[in-house]
Amino acid sequence: MRLQFVGAFFVSKRREDMPRSPRVPCKHPGCPNLVEPGKMYCKEHLPMHKEYTRPPQERGYTYEWRRASKAYLKEHPLCAECLLNGKLTPATVVDHIVPHRGDRRLFWDKNNWQSLCKPCHDAKTLKEETNPVYKY
């Protein structure tokens, strides 16, 4: 390890010697385990949340979905959430109002779709991920 003297301190120039971000709690309700930053679930609970481990194609976001969502955005060009707040913002994302969690019927139900701008979609998704509703 090479150290460089800076002022009154020796400083390492290597990236791996830099302090890491603190670990964060697993997002599964009641789990005390800590995970690396950027991860959602610990190894114990990751298999229970397959929506985070499967690639988009396997979750149903195929060519057919891209074609259908593009058509929906043409029909509904404004963000539904922004409209409720009196703002006119172009929509860029088709959102599932009730998360489908792999349910194909709910995935393709157009009554469960809404057009949102990316900031509104990201805020809604974050809220759903931090306060998930589980059915047992």
Secondary structure as the mmCIF struct_conf table of DSSP 4:
data_model
#
loop_
_struct_conf.conf_type_id
_struct_conf.id
_struct_conf.beg_label_comp_id
_struct_conf.beg_label_asym_id
_struct_conf.beg_label_seq_id
_struct_conf.end_label_comp_id
_struct_conf.end_label_asym_id
_struct_conf.end_label_seq_id
STRN STRN1 LEU A 3 VAL A 6
TURN_TY1_P TURN_TY1_P1 GLY A 7 ALA A 8
STRN STRN2 PHE A 9 SER A 12
HELX_RH_3T_P HELX_RH_3T_P1 ARG A 15 ASP A 17
BEND BEND1 MET A 18 MET A 18
HELX_LH_PP_P HELX_LH_PP_P1 PRO A 19 ARG A 23
STRN STRN3 VAL A 24 PRO A 25
BEND BEND2 LYS A 27 HIS A 28
TURN_TY1_P TURN_TY1_P2 PRO A 29 GLY A 30
STRN STRN4 LEU A 34 VAL A 35
TURN_TY1_P TURN_TY1_P3 PRO A 37 GLY A 38
BEND BEND3 TYR A 41 TYR A 41
TURN_TY1_P TURN_TY1_P4 LYS A 43 HIS A 45
HELX_RH_3T_P HELX_RH_3T_P2 LEU A 46 MET A 48
HELX_RH_3T_P HELX_RH_3T_P3 LYS A 50 TYR A 52
TURN_TY1_P TURN_TY1_P5 THR A 53 THR A 53
BEND BEND4 ARG A 54 ARG A 54
HELX_RH_3T_P HELX_RH_3T_P4 PRO A 56 ARG A 59
TURN_TY1_P TURN_TY1_P6 GLY A 60 GLY A 60
BEND BEND5 THR A 62 THR A 62
HELX_RH_AL_P HELX_RH_AL_P1 TYR A 63 GLU A 75
BEND BEND6 HIS A 76 HIS A 76
STRN STRN5 LEU A 78 LEU A 78
HELX_RH_AL_P HELX_RH_AL_P2 ALA A 80 LEU A 84
TURN_TY1_P TURN_TY1_P7 ASN A 85 GLY A 86
STRN STRN6 PRO A 90 PRO A 90
STRN STRN7 VAL A 93 HIS A 96
BEND BEND7 ILE A 97 VAL A 98
TURN_TY1_P TURN_TY1_P8 ARG A 101 GLY A 102
HELX_RH_AL_P HELX_RH_AL_P3 ARG A 104 TRP A 108
HELX_RH_3T_P HELX_RH_3T_P5 LYS A 110 ASN A 112
STRN STRN8 TRP A 113 LEU A 116
HELX_RH_AL_P HELX_RH_AL_P4 LYS A 118 THR A 130
BEND BEND8 ASN A 131 ASN A 131
#
